[in-house]
Amino acid sequence: MAKERRTRIQLYFDIISAIFEEEMDNDSISPTRIQFKCNTSYDKLTKYLQEMKNKEIIDSDEQIKVTEKGKQFHKDYSKINELIQELSIQN
């Protein structure tokens, strides 16, 4: 059975989730650890990190951090996912 491909938005969510998880576990956040948590190639991850920085979802000048805009995106996307799960269960 083929695994369903994630959308760019889903990957952004996964990357932010990985950053949050790393912040709790470690002092510094390495792109390699985020790559493993997101199960994506390093090339794709660096491309997405740059896109996210350009969109001001993350800041990676000194260290990778989620901006307020990124935190809001993560919160809103989580709510949408919860609603989708609820609606799927009710059918």
Buried (B, 14 or more C-beta within 10 A) or exposed (E): EEEEEBEEEEBBBBBBBBBBBBBEEEEEBEBEBBBEBBEBEEEEBEEBBEBBBEEEBBBBEEEBEBBEEBEEBBEEBEEEEEEEEEEEEEE
